[in-house]
Amino acid sequence: MKAGIHPQYVDAVIRCSCGNEIRTRSTKPTIHIDVCNVCHPFFTGEQRIVDTAGRVERFNRRYQRG
């Protein structure tokens, strides 16, 4: 392997918008995510729509019956 071309591998904290923190190792010290295994609808069993950037509202406006 060549010396000096590989990024530093450091301890990392992954933070979810729900407040959950996961400690791991990565090339970035902090990572922010929107959905994790604690709050994802598939794992919680809730019928919740995860909306990013207003996509659901835009779809409902576009394909509204009437």
PDBQT receptor file of N, H, CA, C and O in Angstrom, charges set to zero:
ATOM      1  N   MET A   1       0.848  -1.192   0.000  1.00  0.00    +0.000 N 
ATOM      2  CA  MET A   1       0.000   0.000   0.000  1.00  0.00    +0.000 C 
ATOM      3  C   MET A   1       0.885   1.243   0.000  1.00  0.00    +0.000 C 
ATOM      4  O   MET A   1       1.957   1.260   0.604  1.00  0.00    +0.000 OA
ATOM      5  N   LYS A   2       0.430   2.251  -0.667  1.00  0.00    +0.000 N 
ATOM      6  H   LYS A   2      -0.442   2.237  -1.158  1.00  0.00    +0.000 HD
ATOM      7  CA  LYS A   2       1.166   3.505  -0.688  1.00  0.00    +0.000 C 
ATOM      8  C   LYS A   2       0.956   4.250   0.620  1.00  0.00    +0.000 C 
ATOM      9  O   LYS A   2      -0.136   4.219   1.187  1.00  0.00    +0.000 OA
ATOM     10  N   ALA A   3       1.979   4.908   1.094  1.00  0.00    +0.000 N 
ATOM     11  H   ALA A   3       2.866   4.934   0.634  1.00  0.00    +0.000 HD
ATOM     12  CA  ALA A   3       1.889   5.677   2.339  1.00  0.00    +0.000 C 
ATOM     13  C   ALA A   3       1.343   7.069   2.052  1.00  0.00    +0.000 C 
ATOM     14  O   ALA A   3       1.683   7.687   1.043  1.00  0.00    +0.000 OA
ATOM     15  N   GLY A   4       0.482   7.557   2.964  1.00  0.00    +0.000 N 
ATOM     16  H   GLY A   4       0.206   7.055   3.784  1.00  0.00    +0.000 HD
ATOM     17  CA  GLY A   4       0.000   8.926   2.881  1.00  0.00    +0.000 C 
ATOM     18  C   GLY A   4      -1.214   9.158   1.990  1.00  0.00    +0.000 C 
ATOM     19  O   GLY A   4      -1.627  10.306   1.828  1.00  0.00    +0.000 OA
ATOM     20  N   ILE A   5      -1.802   8.116   1.405  1.00  0.00    +0.000 N 
ATOM     21  H   ILE A   5      -1.466   7.183   1.536  1.00  0.00    +0.000 HD
ATOM     22  CA  ILE A   5      -2.962   8.347   0.536  1.00  0.00    +0.000 C 
ATOM     23  C   ILE A   5      -4.277   7.919   1.185  1.00  0.00    +0.000 C 
ATOM     24  O   ILE A   5      -5.348   8.191   0.643  1.00  0.00    +0.000 OA
ATOM     25  N   HIS A   6      -4.208   7.261   2.326  1.00  0.00    +0.000 N 
ATOM     26  H   HIS A   6      -3.337   7.041   2.766  1.00  0.00    +0.000 HD
ATOM     27  CA  HIS A   6      -5.405   6.752   2.966  1.00  0.00    +0.000 C 
ATOM     28  C   HIS A   6      -5.933   7.750   4.004  1.00  0.00    +0.000 C 
ATOM     29  O   HIS A   6      -5.141   8.359   4.723  1.00  0.00    +0.000 OA
ATOM     30  N   PRO A   7      -7.260   7.925   4.093  1.00  0.00    +0.000 N 
ATOM     31  CA  PRO A   7      -7.815   8.860   5.078  1.00  0.00    +0.000 C 
ATOM     32  C   PRO A   7      -7.676   8.306   6.498  1.00  0.00    +0.000 C 
ATOM     33  O   PRO A   7      -7.517   7.102   6.697  1.00  0.00    +0.000 OA
ATOM     34  N   GLN A   8      -7.739   9.200   7.467  1.00  0.00    +0.000 N 
ATOM     35  H   GLN A   8      -7.868  10.178   7.306  1.00  0.00    +0.000 HD
ATOM     36  CA  GLN A   8      -7.680   8.800   8.871  1.00  0.00    +0.000 C 
ATOM     37  C   GLN A   8      -8.949   8.071   9.243  1.00  0.00    +0.000 C 
ATOM     38  O   GLN A   8     -10.039   8.499   8.864  1.00  0.00    +0.000 OA
ATOM     39  N   TYR A   9      -8.834   6.981   9.975  1.00  0.00    +0.000 N 
ATOM     40  H   TYR A   9      -7.949   6.633  10.283  1.00  0.00    +0.000 HD
ATOM     41  CA  TYR A   9      -9.969   6.191  10.447  1.00  0.00    +0.000 C 
ATOM     42  C   TYR A   9     -10.119   6.497  11.928  1.00  0.00    +0.000 C 
ATOM     43  O   TYR A   9      -9.288   6.082  12.736  1.00  0.00    +0.000 OA
ATOM     44  N   VAL A  10     -11.199   7.238  12.298  1.00  0.00    +0.000 N 
ATOM     45  H   VAL A  10     -11.874   7.575  11.642  1.00  0.00    +0.000 HD
ATOM     46  CA  VAL A  10     -11.351   7.741  13.664  1.00  0.00    +0.000 C 
ATOM     47  C   VAL A  10     -12.656   7.241  14.283  1.00  0.00    +0.000 C 
ATOM     48  O   VAL A  10     -13.525   6.720  13.585  1.00  0.00    +0.000 OA
ATOM     49  N   ASP A  11     -12.784   7.407  15.606  1.00  0.00    +0.000 N 
ATOM     50  H   ASP A  11     -12.078   7.831  16.173  1.00  0.00    +0.000 HD
ATOM     51  CA  ASP A  11     -14.047   7.117  16.273  1.00  0.00    +0.000 C 
ATOM     52  C   ASP A  11     -15.094   8.117  15.799  1.00  0.00    +0.000 C 
ATOM     53  O   ASP A  11     -14.815   9.311  15.690  1.00  0.00    +0.000 OA
ATOM     54  N   ALA A  12     -16.300   7.626  15.516  1.00  0.00    +0.000 N 
ATOM     55  H   ALA A  12     -16.527   6.656  15.605  1.00  0.00    +0.000 HD
ATOM     56  CA  ALA A  12     -17.345   8.482  14.957  1.00  0.00    +0.000 C 
ATOM     57  C   ALA A  12     -18.630   8.333  15.748  1.00  0.00    +0.000 C 
ATOM     58  O   ALA A  12     -18.880   7.301  16.370  1.00  0.00    +0.000 OA
ATOM     59  N   VAL A  13     -19.454   9.398  15.715  1.00  0.00    +0.000 N 
ATOM     60  H   VAL A  13     -19.250  10.237  15.210  1.00  0.00    +0.000 HD
ATOM     61  CA  VAL A  13     -20.768   9.393  16.332  1.00  0.00    +0.000 C 
ATOM     62  C   VAL A  13     -21.794   9.677  15.237  1.00  0.00    +0.000 C 
ATOM     63  O   VAL A  13     -21.711  10.692  14.545  1.00  0.00    +0.000 OA
ATOM     64  N   ILE A  14     -22.760   8.770  15.087  1.00  0.00    +0.000 N 
ATOM     65  H   ILE A  14     -22.827   7.946  15.649  1.00  0.00    +0.000 HD
ATOM     66  CA  ILE A  14     -23.841   8.959  14.132  1.00  0.00    +0.000 C 
ATOM     67  C   ILE A  14     -25.043   9.432  14.921  1.00  0.00    +0.000 C 
ATOM     68  O   ILE A  14     -25.496   8.737  15.830  1.00  0.00    +0.000 OA
ATOM     69  N   ARG A  15     -25.577  10.620  14.587  1.00  0.00    +0.000 N 
ATOM     70  H   ARG A  15     -25.209  11.185  13.849  1.00  0.00    +0.000 HD
ATOM     71  CA  ARG A  15     -26.711  11.196  15.303  1.00  0.00    +0.000 C 
ATOM     72  C   ARG A  15     -27.931  11.241  14.395  1.00  0.00    +0.000 C 
ATOM     73  O   ARG A  15     -27.870  11.719  13.262  1.00  0.00    +0.000 OA
ATOM     74  N   CYS A  16     -29.047  10.728  14.922  1.00  0.00    +0.000 N 
ATOM     75  H   CYS A  16     -29.098  10.339  15.842  1.00  0.00    +0.000 HD
ATOM     76  CA  CYS A  16     -30.306  10.732  14.190  1.00  0.00    +0.000 C 
ATOM     77  C   CYS A  16     -31.123  11.949  14.618  1.00  0.00    +0.000 C 
ATOM     78  O   CYS A  16     -30.870  12.535  15.670  1.00  0.00    +0.000 OA
ATOM     79  N   SER A  17     -32.102  12.323  13.799  1.00  0.00    +0.000 N 
ATOM     80  H   SER A  17     -32.307  11.847  12.945  1.00  0.00    +0.000 HD
ATOM     81  CA  SER A  17     -32.963  13.450  14.147  1.00  0.00    +0.000 C 
ATOM     82  C   SER A  17     -33.859  13.129  15.343  1.00  0.00    +0.000 C 
ATOM     83  O   SER A  17     -34.378  14.047  15.977  1.00  0.00    +0.000 OA
ATOM     84  N   CYS A  18     -34.053  11.839  15.668  1.00  0.00    +0.000 N 
ATOM     85  H   CYS A  18     -33.631  11.093  15.152  1.00  0.00    +0.000 HD
ATOM     86  CA  CYS A  18     -34.870  11.461  16.829  1.00  0.00    +0.000 C 
ATOM     87  C   CYS A  18     -34.075  11.559  18.127  1.00  0.00    +0.000 C 
ATOM     88  O   CYS A  18     -34.656  11.463  19.207  1.00  0.00    +0.000 OA
ATOM     89  N   GLY A  19     -32.760  11.747  18.045  1.00  0.00    +0.000 N 
ATOM     90  H   GLY A  19     -32.287  11.824  17.167  1.00  0.00    +0.000 HD
ATOM     91  CA  GLY A  19     -31.932  11.871  19.230  1.00  0.00    +0.000 C 
ATOM     92  C   GLY A  19     -31.080  10.646  19.513  1.00  0.00    +0.000 C 
ATOM     93  O   GLY A  19     -30.255  10.672  20.426  1.00  0.00    +0.000 OA
ATOM     94  N   ASN A  20     -31.257   9.587  18.761  1.00  0.00    +0.000 N 
ATOM     95  H   ASN A  20     -31.928   9.566  18.019  1.00  0.00    +0.000 HD
ATOM     96  CA  ASN A  20     -30.481   8.371  18.957  1.00  0.00    +0.000 C 
ATOM     97  C   ASN A  20     -29.043   8.593  18.505  1.00  0.00    +0.000 C 
ATOM     98  O   ASN A  20     -28.802   9.242  17.487  1.00  0.00    +0.000 OA
ATOM     99  N   GLU A  21     -28.080   8.050  19.266  1.00  0.00    +0.000 N 
ATOM    100  H   GLU A  21     -28.276   7.522  20.092  1.00  0.00    +0.000 HD
ATOM    101  CA  GLU A  21     -26.668   8.143  18.908  1.00  0.00    +0.000 C 
ATOM    102  C   GLU A  21     -26.088   6.748  18.769  1.00  0.00    +0.000 C 
ATOM    103  O   GLU A  21     -26.350   5.866  19.587  1.00  0.00    +0.000 OA
ATOM    104  N   ILE A  22     -25.298   6.560  17.724  1.00  0.00    +0.000 N 
ATOM    105  H   ILE A  22     -25.085   7.276  17.059  1.00  0.00    +0.000 HD
ATOM    106  CA  ILE A  22     -24.621   5.305  17.479  1.00  0.00    +0.000 C 
ATOM    107  C   ILE A  22     -23.130   5.603  17.398  1.00  0.00    +0.000 C 
ATOM    108  O   ILE A  22     -22.708   6.496  16.663  1.00  0.00    +0.000 OA
ATOM    109  N   ARG A  23     -22.345   4.861  18.149  1.00  0.00    +0.000 N 
ATOM    110  H   ARG A  23     -22.688   4.136  18.746  1.00  0.00    +0.000 HD
ATOM    111  CA  ARG A  23     -20.893   5.058  18.135  1.00  0.00    +0.000 C 
ATOM    112  C   ARG A  23     -20.259   3.964  17.296  1.00  0.00    +0.000 C 
ATOM    113  O   ARG A  23     -20.547   2.780  17.467  1.00  0.00    +0.000 OA
ATOM    114  N   THR A  24     -19.382   4.388  16.375  1.00  0.00    +0.000 N 
ATOM    115  H   THR A  24     -19.148   5.350  16.236  1.00  0.00    +0.000 HD
ATOM    116  CA  THR A  24     -18.715   3.467  15.462  1.00  0.00    +0.000 C 
ATOM    117  C   THR A  24     -17.389   4.091  15.043  1.00  0.00    +0.000 C 
ATOM    118  O   THR A  24     -16.901   5.013  15.697  1.00  0.00    +0.000 OA
ATOM    119  N   ARG A  25     -16.814   3.600  13.971  1.00  0.00    +0.000 N 
ATOM    120  H   ARG A  25     -17.210   2.851  13.440  1.00  0.00    +0.000 HD
ATOM    121  CA  ARG A  25     -15.589   4.181  13.426  1.00  0.00    +0.000 C 
ATOM    122  C   ARG A  25     -15.820   4.522  11.960  1.00  0.00    +0.000 C 
ATOM    123  O   ARG A  25     -16.494   3.785  11.241  1.00  0.00    +0.000 OA
ATOM    124  N   SER A  26     -15.256   5.644  11.524  1.00  0.00    +0.000 N 
ATOM    125  H   SER A  26     -14.708   6.243  12.108  1.00  0.00    +0.000 HD
ATOM    126  CA  SER A  26     -15.446   6.100  10.156  1.00  0.00    +0.000 C 
ATOM    127  C   SER A  26     -14.338   7.077   9.800  1.00  0.00    +0.000 C 
ATOM    128  O   SER A  26     -13.479   7.390  10.624  1.00  0.00    +0.000 OA
ATOM    129  N   THR A  27     -14.369   7.550   8.573  1.00  0.00    +0.000 N 
ATOM    130  H   THR A  27     -15.066   7.295   7.904  1.00  0.00    +0.000 HD
ATOM    131  CA  THR A  27     -13.408   8.569   8.162  1.00  0.00    +0.000 C 
ATOM    132  C   THR A  27     -13.894   9.966   8.524  1.00  0.00    +0.000 C 
ATOM    133  O   THR A  27     -13.129  10.928   8.452  1.00  0.00    +0.000 OA
ATOM    134  N   LYS A  28     -15.174  10.085   8.916  1.00  0.00    +0.000 N 
ATOM    135  H   LYS A  28     -15.796   9.303   8.975  1.00  0.00    +0.000 HD
ATOM    136  CA  LYS A  28     -15.726  11.356   9.375  1.00  0.00    +0.000 C 
ATOM    137  C   LYS A  28     -16.053  11.233  10.861  1.00  0.00    +0.000 C 
ATOM    138  O   LYS A  28     -16.595  10.209  11.277  1.00  0.00    +0.000 OA
ATOM    139  N   PRO A  29     -15.744  12.235  11.668  1.00  0.00    +0.000 N 
ATOM    140  CA  PRO A  29     -15.996  12.123  13.112  1.00  0.00    +0.000 C 
ATOM    141  C   PRO A  29     -17.468  12.203  13.500  1.00  0.00    +0.000 C 
ATOM    142  O   PRO A  29     -17.867  11.583  14.486  1.00  0.00    +0.000 OA
ATOM    143  N   THR A  30     -18.294  12.952  12.754  1.00  0.00    +0.000 N 
ATOM    144  H   THR A  30     -17.970  13.456  11.954  1.00  0.00    +0.000 HD
ATOM    145  CA  THR A  30     -19.719  13.042  13.055  1.00  0.00    +0.000 C 
ATOM    146  C   THR A  30     -20.524  12.884  11.770  1.00  0.00    +0.000 C 
ATOM    147  O   THR A  30     -20.156  13.402  10.716  1.00  0.00    +0.000 OA
ATOM    148  N   ILE A  31     -21.642  12.147  11.889  1.00  0.00    +0.000 N 
ATOM    149  H   ILE A  31     -21.940  11.726  12.746  1.00  0.00    +0.000 HD
ATOM    150  CA  ILE A  31     -22.530  11.926  10.758  1.00  0.00    +0.000 C 
ATOM    151  C   ILE A  31     -23.950  12.177  11.247  1.00  0.00    +0.000 C 
ATOM    152  O   ILE A  31     -24.338  11.656  12.293  1.00  0.00    +0.000 OA
ATOM    153  N   HIS A  32     -24.737  12.969  10.509  1.00  0.00    +0.000 N 
ATOM    154  H   HIS A  32     -24.422  13.392   9.660  1.00  0.00    +0.000 HD
ATOM    155  CA  HIS A  32     -26.124  13.268  10.862  1.00  0.00    +0.000 C 
ATOM    156  C   HIS A  32     -27.051  12.580   9.860  1.00  0.00    +0.000 C 
ATOM    157  O   HIS A  32     -26.885  12.716   8.648  1.00  0.00    +0.000 OA
ATOM    158  N   ILE A  33     -28.039  11.834  10.391  1.00  0.00    +0.000 N 
ATOM    159  H   ILE A  33     -28.175  11.724  11.375  1.00  0.00    +0.000 HD
ATOM    160  CA  ILE A  33     -28.986  11.135   9.541  1.00  0.00    +0.000 C 
ATOM    161  C   ILE A  33     -30.407  11.528   9.929  1.00  0.00    +0.000 C 
ATOM    162  O   ILE A  33     -30.636  12.022  11.033  1.00  0.00    +0.000 OA
ATOM    163  N   ASP A  34     -31.367  11.309   9.020  1.00  0.00    +0.000 N 
ATOM    164  H   ASP A  34     -31.181  10.908   8.123  1.00  0.00    +0.000 HD
ATOM    165  CA  ASP A  34     -32.761  11.662   9.265  1.00  0.00    +0.000 C 
ATOM    166  C   ASP A  34     -33.528  10.532   9.937  1.00  0.00    +0.000 C 
ATOM    167  O   ASP A  34     -34.371  10.793  10.795  1.00  0.00    +0.000 OA
ATOM    168  N   VAL A  35     -33.257   9.288   9.568  1.00  0.00    +0.000 N 
ATOM    169  H   VAL A  35     -32.572   9.076   8.870  1.00  0.00    +0.000 HD
ATOM    170  CA  VAL A  35     -34.015   8.137  10.052  1.00  0.00    +0.000 C 
ATOM    171  C   VAL A  35     -33.036   7.035  10.451  1.00  0.00    +0.000 C 
ATOM    172  O   VAL A  35     -32.086   6.747   9.725  1.00  0.00    +0.000 OA
ATOM    173  N   CYS A  36     -33.275   6.423  11.611  1.00  0.00    +0.000 N 
ATOM    174  H   CYS A  36     -34.048   6.657  12.201  1.00  0.00    +0.000 HD
ATOM    175  CA  CYS A  36     -32.438   5.309  12.053  1.00  0.00    +0.000 C 
ATOM    176  C   CYS A  36     -33.323   4.104  12.363  1.00  0.00    +0.000 C 
ATOM    177  O   CYS A  36     -34.532   4.143  12.134  1.00  0.00    +0.000 OA
ATOM    178  N   ASN A  37     -32.725   3.038  12.881  1.00  0.00    +0.000 N 
ATOM    179  H   ASN A  37     -31.743   3.006  13.067  1.00  0.00    +0.000 HD
ATOM    180  CA  ASN A  37     -33.490   1.830  13.165  1.00  0.00    +0.000 C 
ATOM    181  C   ASN A  37     -34.443   2.008  14.346  1.00  0.00    +0.000 C 
ATOM    182  O   ASN A  37     -35.354   1.196  14.509  1.00  0.00    +0.000 OA
ATOM    183  N   VAL A  38     -34.268   3.035  15.170  1.00  0.00    +0.000 N 
ATOM    184  H   VAL A  38     -33.529   3.695  15.037  1.00  0.00    +0.000 HD
ATOM    185  CA  VAL A  38     -35.161   3.278  16.306  1.00  0.00    +0.000 C 
ATOM    186  C   VAL A  38     -36.435   3.992  15.862  1.00  0.00    +0.000 C 
ATOM    187  O   VAL A  38     -37.510   3.715  16.394  1.00  0.00    +0.000 OA
ATOM    188  N   CYS A  39     -36.332   4.904  14.901  1.00  0.00    +0.000 N 
ATOM    189  H   CYS A  39     -35.458   5.129  14.469  1.00  0.00    +0.000 HD
ATOM    190  CA  CYS A  39     -37.499   5.702  14.508  1.00  0.00    +0.000 C 
ATOM    191  C   CYS A  39     -38.039   5.365  13.117  1.00  0.00    +0.000 C 
ATOM    192  O   CYS A  39     -39.027   5.963  12.692  1.00  0.00    +0.000 OA
ATOM    193  N   HIS A  40     -37.424   4.428  12.398  1.00  0.00    +0.000 N 
ATOM    194  H   HIS A  40     -36.622   3.941  12.743  1.00  0.00    +0.000 HD
ATOM    195  CA  HIS A  40     -37.897   4.083  11.053  1.00  0.00    +0.000 C 
ATOM    196  C   HIS A  40     -39.238   3.354  11.140  1.00  0.00    +0.000 C 
ATOM    197  O   HIS A  40     -39.391   2.463  11.975  1.00  0.00    +0.000 OA
ATOM    198  N   PRO A  41     -40.217   3.711  10.296  1.00  0.00    +0.000 N 
ATOM    199  CA  PRO A  41     -41.545   3.089  10.342  1.00  0.00    +0.000 C 
ATOM    200  C   PRO A  41     -41.527   1.573  10.139  1.00  0.00    +0.000 C 
ATOM    201  O   PRO A  41     -42.389   0.881  10.682  1.00  0.00    +0.000 OA
ATOM    202  N   PHE A  42     -40.596   1.049   9.393  1.00  0.00    +0.000 N 
ATOM    203  H   PHE A  42     -39.896   1.611   8.952  1.00  0.00    +0.000 HD
ATOM    204  CA  PHE A  42     -40.532  -0.392   9.165  1.00  0.00    +0.000 C 
ATOM    205  C   PHE A  42     -40.240  -1.129  10.468  1.00  0.00    +0.000 C 
ATOM    206  O   PHE A  42     -40.813  -2.188  10.724  1.00  0.00    +0.000 OA
ATOM    207  N   PHE A  43     -39.355  -0.578  11.290  1.00  0.00    +0.000 N 
ATOM    208  H   PHE A  43     -38.889   0.283  11.082  1.00  0.00    +0.000 HD
ATOM    209  CA  PHE A  43     -38.962  -1.242  12.524  1.00  0.00    +0.000 C 
ATOM    210  C   PHE A  43     -39.911  -0.937  13.681  1.00  0.00    +0.000 C 
ATOM    211  O   PHE A  43     -40.044  -1.756  14.590  1.00  0.00    +0.000 OA
ATOM    212  N   THR A  44     -40.573   0.220  13.668  1.00  0.00    +0.000 N 
ATOM    213  H   THR A  44     -40.465   0.885  12.930  1.00  0.00    +0.000 HD
ATOM    214  CA  THR A  44     -41.467   0.588  14.764  1.00  0.00    +0.000 C 
ATOM    215  C   THR A  44     -42.875   0.069  14.564  1.00  0.00    +0.000 C 
ATOM    216  O   THR A  44     -43.628  -0.048  15.532  1.00  0.00    +0.000 OA
ATOM    217  N   GLY A  45     -43.254  -0.246  13.329  1.00  0.00    +0.000 N 
ATOM    218  H   GLY A  45     -42.643  -0.151  12.544  1.00  0.00    +0.000 HD
ATOM    219  CA  GLY A  45     -44.598  -0.734  13.048  1.00  0.00    +0.000 C 
ATOM    220  C   GLY A  45     -45.618   0.372  12.905  1.00  0.00    +0.000 C 
ATOM    221  O   GLY A  45     -46.806   0.086  12.752  1.00  0.00    +0.000 OA
ATOM    222  N   GLU A  46     -45.201   1.619  12.949  1.00  0.00    +0.000 N 
ATOM    223  H   GLU A  46     -44.236   1.851  13.073  1.00  0.00    +0.000 HD
ATOM    224  CA  GLU A  46     -46.110   2.755  12.799  1.00  0.00    +0.000 C 
ATOM    225  C   GLU A  46     -46.349   3.027  11.321  1.00  0.00    +0.000 C 
ATOM    226  O   GLU A  46     -45.475   2.804  10.484  1.00  0.00    +0.000 OA
ATOM    227  N   GLN A  47     -47.547   3.513  11.016  1.00  0.00    +0.000 N 
ATOM    228  H   GLN A  47     -48.257   3.695  11.696  1.00  0.00    +0.000 HD
ATOM    229  CA  GLN A  47     -47.833   3.976   9.664  1.00  0.00    +0.000 C 
ATOM    230  C   GLN A  47     -47.515   5.462   9.624  1.00  0.00    +0.000 C 
ATOM    231  O   GLN A  47     -48.380   6.300   9.875  1.00  0.00    +0.000 OA
ATOM    232  N   ARG A  48     -46.288   5.774   9.310  1.00  0.00    +0.000 N 
ATOM    233  H   ARG A  48     -45.585   5.093   9.105  1.00  0.00    +0.000 HD
ATOM    234  CA  ARG A  48     -45.852   7.155   9.285  1.00  0.00    +0.000 C 
ATOM    235  C   ARG A  48     -45.134   7.382   7.966  1.00  0.00    +0.000 C 
ATOM    236  O   ARG A  48     -44.334   6.550   7.536  1.00  0.00    +0.000 OA
ATOM    237  N   ILE A  49     -45.413   8.490   7.334  1.00  0.00    +0.000 N 
ATOM    238  H   ILE A  49     -46.062   9.165   7.683  1.00  0.00    +0.000 HD
ATOM    239  CA  ILE A  49     -44.775   8.807   6.063  1.00  0.00    +0.000 C 
ATOM    240  C   ILE A  49     -43.579   9.703   6.352  1.00  0.00    +0.000 C 
ATOM    241  O   ILE A  49     -43.724  10.773   6.943  1.00  0.00    +0.000 OA
ATOM    242  N   VAL A  50     -42.421   9.273   5.942  1.00  0.00    +0.000 N 
ATOM    243  H   VAL A  50     -42.303   8.404   5.462  1.00  0.00    +0.000 HD
ATOM    244  CA  VAL A  50     -41.209  10.066   6.102  1.00  0.00    +0.000 C 
ATOM    245  C   VAL A  50     -41.124  10.998   4.905  1.00  0.00    +0.000 C 
ATOM    246  O   VAL A  50     -40.902  10.554   3.779  1.00  0.00    +0.000 OA
ATOM    247  N   ASP A  51     -41.301  12.284   5.150  1.00  0.00    +0.000 N 
ATOM    248  H   ASP A  51     -41.481  12.645   6.065  1.00  0.00    +0.000 HD
ATOM    249  CA  ASP A  51     -41.362  13.269   4.079  1.00  0.00    +0.000 C 
ATOM    250  C   ASP A  51     -40.092  14.101   4.067  1.00  0.00    +0.000 C 
ATOM    251  O   ASP A  51     -39.727  14.708   5.074  1.00  0.00    +0.000 OA
ATOM    252  N   THR A  52     -39.433  14.125   2.940  1.00  0.00    +0.000 N 
ATOM    253  H   THR A  52     -39.729  13.632   2.123  1.00  0.00    +0.000 HD
ATOM    254  CA  THR A  52     -38.258  14.971   2.794  1.00  0.00    +0.000 C 
ATOM    255  C   THR A  52     -38.542  15.999   1.712  1.00  0.00    +0.000 C 
ATOM    256  O   THR A  52     -38.892  15.643   0.587  1.00  0.00    +0.000 OA
ATOM    257  N   ALA A  53     -38.395  17.230   2.042  1.00  0.00    +0.000 N 
ATOM    258  H   ALA A  53     -38.111  17.518   2.956  1.00  0.00    +0.000 HD
ATOM    259  CA  ALA A  53     -38.532  18.361   1.111  1.00  0.00    +0.000 C 
ATOM    260  C   ALA A  53     -39.949  18.508   0.563  1.00  0.00    +0.000 C 
ATOM    261  O   ALA A  53     -40.116  18.973  -0.565  1.00  0.00    +0.000 OA
ATOM    262  N   GLY A  54     -40.975  18.125   1.325  1.00  0.00    +0.000 N 
ATOM    263  H   GLY A  54     -40.840  17.747   2.241  1.00  0.00    +0.000 HD
ATOM    264  CA  GLY A  54     -42.351  18.360   0.936  1.00  0.00    +0.000 C 
ATOM    265  C   GLY A  54     -42.841  17.534  -0.233  1.00  0.00    +0.000 C 
ATOM    266  O   GLY A  54     -43.753  17.961  -0.941  1.00  0.00    +0.000 OA
ATOM    267  N   ARG A  55     -42.274  16.384  -0.455  1.00  0.00    +0.000 N 
ATOM    268  H   ARG A  55     -41.533  16.037   0.120  1.00  0.00    +0.000 HD
ATOM    269  CA  ARG A  55     -42.635  15.570  -1.615  1.00  0.00    +0.000 C 
ATOM    270  C   ARG A  55     -44.056  15.031  -1.519  1.00  0.00    +0.000 C 
ATOM    271  O   ARG A  55     -44.762  14.959  -2.525  1.00  0.00    +0.000 OA
ATOM    272  N   VAL A  56     -44.480  14.652  -0.314  1.00  0.00    +0.000 N 
ATOM    273  H   VAL A  56     -43.906  14.710   0.503  1.00  0.00    +0.000 HD
ATOM    274  CA  VAL A  56     -45.823  14.087  -0.159  1.00  0.00    +0.000 C 
ATOM    275  C   VAL A  56     -46.877  15.148  -0.435  1.00  0.00    +0.000 C 
ATOM    276  O   VAL A  56     -47.855  14.881  -1.133  1.00  0.00    +0.000 OA
ATOM    277  N   GLU A  57     -46.689  16.359   0.110  1.00  0.00    +0.000 N 
ATOM    278  H   GLU A  57     -45.895  16.576   0.678  1.00  0.00    +0.000 HD
ATOM    279  CA  GLU A  57     -47.655  17.427  -0.132  1.00  0.00    +0.000 C 
ATOM    280  C   GLU A  57     -47.705  17.803  -1.607  1.00  0.00    +0.000 C 
ATOM    281  O   GLU A  57     -48.782  18.051  -2.148  1.00  0.00    +0.000 OA
ATOM    282  N   ARG A  58     -46.558  17.847  -2.254  1.00  0.00    +0.000 N 
ATOM    283  H   ARG A  58     -45.683  17.646  -1.815  1.00  0.00    +0.000 HD
ATOM    284  CA  ARG A  58     -46.518  18.186  -3.674  1.00  0.00    +0.000 C 
ATOM    285  C   ARG A  58     -47.244  17.116  -4.496  1.00  0.00    +0.000 C 
ATOM    286  O   ARG A  58     -47.958  17.445  -5.442  1.00  0.00    +0.000 OA
ATOM    287  N   PHE A  59     -47.068  15.843  -4.144  1.00  0.00    +0.000 N 
ATOM    288  H   PHE A  59     -46.487  15.575  -3.375  1.00  0.00    +0.000 HD
ATOM    289  CA  PHE A  59     -47.769  14.763  -4.838  1.00  0.00    +0.000 C 
ATOM    290  C   PHE A  59     -49.277  14.887  -4.637  1.00  0.00    +0.000 C 
ATOM    291  O   PHE A  59     -50.044  14.748  -5.589  1.00  0.00    +0.000 OA
ATOM    292  N   ASN A  60     -49.704  15.150  -3.397  1.00  0.00    +0.000 N 
ATOM    293  H   ASN A  60     -49.080  15.264  -2.623  1.00  0.00    +0.000 HD
ATOM    294  CA  ASN A  60     -51.137  15.271  -3.119  1.00  0.00    +0.000 C 
ATOM    295  C   ASN A  60     -51.751  16.458  -3.855  1.00  0.00    +0.000 C 
ATOM    296  O   ASN A  60     -52.876  16.356  -4.345  1.00  0.00    +0.000 OA
ATOM    297  N   ARG A  61     -51.041  17.576  -3.944  1.00  0.00    +0.000 N 
ATOM    298  H   ARG A  61     -50.128  17.659  -3.545  1.00  0.00    +0.000 HD
ATOM    299  CA  ARG A  61     -51.555  18.736  -4.683  1.00  0.00    +0.000 C 
ATOM    300  C   ARG A  61     -51.662  18.431  -6.167  1.00  0.00    +0.000 C 
ATOM    301  O   ARG A  61     -52.636  18.818  -6.813  1.00  0.00    +0.000 OA
ATOM    302  N   ARG A  62     -50.681  17.749  -6.703  1.00  0.00    +0.000 N 
ATOM    303  H   ARG A  62     -49.890  17.434  -6.178  1.00  0.00    +0.000 HD
ATOM    304  CA  ARG A  62     -50.658  17.477  -8.131  1.00  0.00    +0.000 C 
ATOM    305  C   ARG A  62     -51.739  16.493  -8.556  1.00  0.00    +0.000 C 
ATOM    306  O   ARG A  62     -52.346  16.660  -9.613  1.00  0.00    +0.000 OA
ATOM    307  N   TYR A  63     -51.985  15.475  -7.748  1.00  0.00    +0.000 N 
ATOM    308  H   TYR A  63     -51.491  15.339  -6.889  1.00  0.00    +0.000 HD
ATOM    309  CA  TYR A  63     -52.933  14.418  -8.128  1.00  0.00    +0.000 C 
ATOM    310  C   TYR A  63     -54.194  14.429  -7.284  1.00  0.00    +0.000 C 
ATOM    311  O   TYR A  63     -54.763  13.384  -6.968  1.00  0.00    +0.000 OA
ATOM    312  N   GLN A  64     -54.616  15.628  -6.929  1.00  0.00    +0.000 N 
ATOM    313  H   GLN A  64     -54.154  16.477  -7.186  1.00  0.00    +0.000 HD
ATOM    314  CA  GLN A  64     -55.827  15.815  -6.134  1.00  0.00    +0.000 C 
ATOM    315  C   GLN A  64     -57.063  15.512  -6.970  1.00  0.00    +0.000 C 
ATOM    316  O   GLN A  64     -57.136  15.904  -8.134  1.00  0.00    +0.000 OA
ATOM    317  N   ARG A  65     -58.016  14.830  -6.396  1.00  0.00    +0.000 N 
ATOM    318  H   ARG A  65     -57.956  14.512  -5.450  1.00  0.00    +0.000 HD
ATOM    319  CA  ARG A  65     -59.269  14.561  -7.118  1.00  0.00    +0.000 C 
ATOM    320  C   ARG A  65     -60.144  15.803  -7.044  1.00  0.00    +0.000 C 
ATOM    321  O   ARG A  65     -60.266  16.435  -5.995  1.00  0.00    +0.000 OA
ATOM    322  N   GLY A  66     -60.742  16.137  -8.158  1.00  0.00    +0.000 N 
ATOM    323  H   GLY A  66     -60.643  15.624  -9.011  1.00  0.00    +0.000 HD
ATOM    324  CA  GLY A  66     -61.629  17.282  -8.088  1.00  0.00    +0.000 C 
ATOM    325  C   GLY A  66     -61.828  17.997  -9.330  1.00  0.00    +0.000 C 
ATOM    326  O   GLY A  66     -62.565  18.982  -9.364  1.00  0.00    +0.000 OA
TER     327      GLY A  66
